[in-house]
Amino acid sequence: MLAFNTNGIGFGITGVPIAQDTALIEAGLGIEIAPDAKLSVSYQGQLAGDIQDNGIRGNLDWRF
């Protein structure tokens, strides 16, 4: 339990429980498509018994 310093009223903080025995996976690939441009794709995943969290990200970096 936490409380504010001025009046002492307490408050609680709750969140989503963390799954046990979770595998964290991250992989990415980048390629230079021009001297001033790079294209990259990455995957991030969190895998547990009955819970999955997946994400894919793509980036285009262009310097000018």
Sequence and secondary structure as in RCSB ss.txt:
>XXXX:A:sequence
MLAFNTNGIGFGITGVPIAQDTALIEAGLGIEIAPDAKLSVSYQGQLAGDIQDNGIRGNLDWRF
>XXXX:A:secstr
 EE TTT  EE        SS EEEEEEEEEEEETTEEEEEEEEEEE SS EEEEEEEEEEE  
